[in-house]
Structure formats: C-alpha cells, structure tokens
Amino acid sequence: MWHQILLMPIGNYYWDGGFERDEKKAIKYYELAAMGGSVLARNDLGFVVYKAGNMDRALRHYLIAVKDEYSESLGNIILMYSDGDATKDDYANALRSYQEYLDEVKSDQRDDAAAADDKLRHY
C-alpha cells in the first residue's frame, strides 16, 4: 500500500516535469502503482495511452479503474464514447461494472447513515 502512495506522485513529477520530464519513467511509475492497486494510477495510465492514440488500451485501463470504484474513469469512458473512441457496448459494460461495485458496497447500515445525514442537513 505504501508504495502506491510514493509511486503515483513520482509518476506525476516525471509526467508534469517536476523532475526532468520523462514520459517513459512516468509510465513506469504509473504502471507500478497500478499493479499495486492504485485506481488513480490506473486512470492516469488510461489518460496517457489515450493521448498516445491507443484507444483500446486506454479503455482497458479505464474499465479496470471503474471496476475498482473510480467514477472519474467512468466519465472518461463516457467522453471516449461521445468522441467515437468507444462503442455503446463499451459504455454499457462500464456502467454495469460500476453498478456492480455500487451493489457490492451497499448495506442497510450505510443507507441508514446516509438517511440520517440527509435529515440533519435539512434542519
């Protein structure tokens, strides 16, 4: 877990030029963080390969991140679909995956807590 926290910013520094700009090193650190389970890194990998023109690989990265709860990747798939870079089936699969995640984390206690929070906000 700790390596995700360290690797992701290192990738960002190489990508953004905080260190000497080096896209290959940035990708290496994003990949390492993604393999360690970082959905942020997985999403960033999707962005990097999308910008490089590899739509299939970008879609795969985004789908993995969506399955692991990262809603921003769902938004990226929506953008890919609207730009013609993803199919309707790709979009539907992403929505299904995200809904499966939401169903997995759903619980009566969480629903009760959310309802209580909503009640407090309306006072």
C-alpha positions as a Markdown table, in Angstrom:
| # | Residue | x | y | z |
|---|---|---|---|---|
| 1 | Met | 0.0 | 0.0 | 0.0 |
| 2 | Trp | 2.7 | 2.5 | 0.9 |
| 3 | His | 4.4 | 2.1 | -2.5 |
| 4 | Gln | 1.2 | 3.3 | -4.3 |
| 5 | Ile | 1.4 | 6.4 | -2.2 |
| 6 | Leu | 5.0 | 7.0 | -3.2 |
| 7 | Leu | 4.9 | 5.8 | -6.8 |
| 8 | Met | 2.0 | 7.8 | -8.0 |
| 9 | Pro | 3.5 | 11.2 | -7.2 |
| 10 | Ile | 6.8 | 10.2 | -8.7 |
| 11 | Gly | 5.0 | 9.3 | -11.9 |
| 12 | Asn | 3.2 | 12.7 | -11.8 |
| 13 | Tyr | 6.6 | 14.5 | -11.3 |
| 14 | Tyr | 8.0 | 12.8 | -14.4 |
| 15 | Trp | 4.9 | 13.4 | -16.4 |
| 16 | Asp | 4.4 | 17.1 | -15.5 |
| 17 | Gly | 8.1 | 17.9 | -15.5 |
| 18 | Gly | 8.6 | 18.4 | -11.7 |
| 19 | Phe | 11.7 | 16.3 | -12.3 |
| 20 | Glu | 13.1 | 16.3 | -15.8 |
| 21 | Arg | 10.1 | 15.5 | -18.0 |
| 22 | Asp | 10.3 | 11.8 | -18.9 |
| 23 | Glu | 7.1 | 10.1 | -20.2 |
| 24 | Lys | 8.7 | 6.6 | -20.2 |
| 25 | Lys | 9.6 | 6.9 | -16.5 |
| 26 | Ala | 6.2 | 8.4 | -15.7 |
| 27 | Ile | 4.5 | 5.4 | -17.3 |
| 28 | Lys | 6.8 | 3.1 | -15.4 |
| 29 | Tyr | 5.8 | 4.5 | -12.1 |
| 30 | Tyr | 2.1 | 4.7 | -13.0 |
| 31 | Glu | 2.3 | 1.0 | -14.0 |
| 32 | Leu | 4.0 | 0.0 | -10.8 |
| 33 | Ala | 1.4 | 1.9 | -8.7 |
| 34 | Ala | -1.5 | 0.5 | -10.8 |
| 35 | Met | -0.1 | -3.1 | -10.3 |
| 36 | Gly | -0.1 | -2.3 | -6.6 |
| 37 | Gly | -3.8 | -1.5 | -6.8 |
| 38 | Ser | -3.9 | 2.3 | -7.2 |
| 39 | Val | -7.0 | 3.2 | -9.2 |
| 40 | Leu | -5.7 | 6.8 | -9.6 |
| 41 | Ala | -2.6 | 5.4 | -11.4 |
| 42 | Arg | -4.8 | 3.1 | -13.5 |
| 43 | Asn | -6.9 | 6.1 | -14.5 |
| 44 | Asp | -3.7 | 8.1 | -15.3 |
| 45 | Leu | -2.4 | 5.3 | -17.4 |
| 46 | Gly | -5.6 | 5.3 | -19.3 |
| 47 | Phe | -5.1 | 9.1 | -20.0 |
| 48 | Val | -1.5 | 8.6 | -21.0 |
| 49 | Val | -2.2 | 5.9 | -23.5 |
| 50 | Tyr | -5.3 | 7.7 | -24.8 |
| 51 | Lys | -3.2 | 10.8 | -25.5 |
| 52 | Ala | -0.8 | 8.4 | -27.4 |
| 53 | Gly | -3.7 | 7.2 | -29.5 |
| 54 | Asn | -4.0 | 3.7 | -28.1 |
| 55 | Met | -7.8 | 3.8 | -27.5 |
| 56 | Asp | -8.2 | 0.0 | -26.8 |
| 57 | Arg | -5.5 | 0.1 | -24.1 |
| 58 | Ala | -6.9 | 3.3 | -22.6 |
| 59 | Leu | -10.4 | 1.7 | -22.5 |
| 60 | Arg | -9.0 | -1.3 | -20.7 |
| 61 | His | -7.3 | 0.8 | -18.0 |
| 62 | Tyr | -10.4 | 2.9 | -17.5 |
| 63 | Leu | -12.6 | -0.3 | -17.2 |
| 64 | Ile | -10.3 | -1.7 | -14.6 |
| 65 | Ala | -10.5 | 1.5 | -12.6 |
| 66 | Val | -14.3 | 1.6 | -12.9 |
| 67 | Lys | -14.5 | -1.9 | -11.6 |
| 68 | Asp | -12.4 | -0.7 | -8.6 |
| 69 | Glu | -14.9 | 2.1 | -7.9 |
| 70 | Tyr | -13.2 | 5.1 | -9.6 |
| 71 | Ser | -16.1 | 7.1 | -11.1 |
| 72 | Glu | -13.8 | 9.5 | -12.9 |
| 73 | Ser | -12.8 | 6.7 | -15.2 |
| 74 | Leu | -16.5 | 6.1 | -16.0 |
| 75 | Gly | -16.6 | 9.8 | -17.0 |
| 76 | Asn | -13.5 | 9.2 | -19.2 |
| 77 | Ile | -15.3 | 6.3 | -20.9 |
| 78 | Ile | -18.3 | 8.5 | -21.5 |
| 79 | Leu | -16.1 | 11.0 | -23.2 |
| 80 | Met | -14.5 | 8.3 | -25.3 |
| 81 | Tyr | -17.9 | 7.2 | -26.3 |
| 82 | Ser | -19.1 | 10.7 | -27.2 |
| 83 | Asp | -15.9 | 11.2 | -29.3 |
| 84 | Gly | -16.4 | 7.9 | -31.1 |
| 85 | Asp | -13.4 | 6.2 | -29.5 |
| 86 | Ala | -15.5 | 3.7 | -27.5 |
| 87 | Thr | -18.6 | 1.7 | -28.5 |
| 88 | Lys | -22.0 | 1.7 | -27.0 |
| 89 | Asp | -21.2 | -1.8 | -25.7 |
| 90 | Asp | -18.0 | -0.5 | -24.0 |
| 91 | Tyr | -20.1 | 2.2 | -22.3 |
| 92 | Ala | -22.7 | -0.2 | -21.2 |
| 93 | Asn | -20.1 | -2.6 | -19.8 |
| 94 | Ala | -18.6 | 0.3 | -17.8 |
| 95 | Leu | -22.0 | 1.2 | -16.4 |
| 96 | Arg | -22.7 | -2.4 | -15.5 |
| 97 | Ser | -19.3 | -2.7 | -13.8 |
| 98 | Tyr | -19.8 | 0.5 | -11.8 |
| 99 | Gln | -23.3 | -0.6 | -10.8 |
| 100 | Glu | -21.9 | -4.0 | -9.7 |
| 101 | Tyr | -19.4 | -2.1 | -7.5 |
| 102 | Leu | -22.2 | 0.0 | -6.0 |
| 103 | Asp | -24.3 | -3.1 | -5.3 |
| 104 | Glu | -21.3 | -4.7 | -3.5 |
| 105 | Val | -20.7 | -1.8 | -1.2 |
| 106 | Lys | -24.4 | -1.3 | -0.5 |
| 107 | Ser | -25.5 | -2.0 | 3.1 |
| 108 | Asp | -28.5 | -1.3 | 5.3 |
| 109 | Gln | -26.3 | 0.4 | 7.8 |
| 110 | Arg | -24.8 | 2.7 | 5.1 |
| 111 | Asp | -28.3 | 3.5 | 3.9 |
| 112 | Asp | -29.5 | 4.3 | 7.4 |
| 113 | Ala | -26.4 | 6.6 | 8.0 |
| 114 | Ala | -27.0 | 8.4 | 4.7 |
| 115 | Ala | -30.7 | 8.9 | 5.5 |
| 116 | Ala | -29.7 | 10.3 | 9.0 |
| 117 | Asp | -27.1 | 12.6 | 7.4 |
| 118 | Asp | -29.7 | 13.9 | 4.9 |
| 119 | Lys | -32.1 | 14.5 | 7.7 |
| 120 | Leu | -29.5 | 16.6 | 9.6 |
| 121 | Arg | -28.7 | 18.6 | 6.5 |
| 122 | His | -32.3 | 19.7 | 6.1 |
| 123 | Tyr | -32.6 | 21.1 | 9.7 |
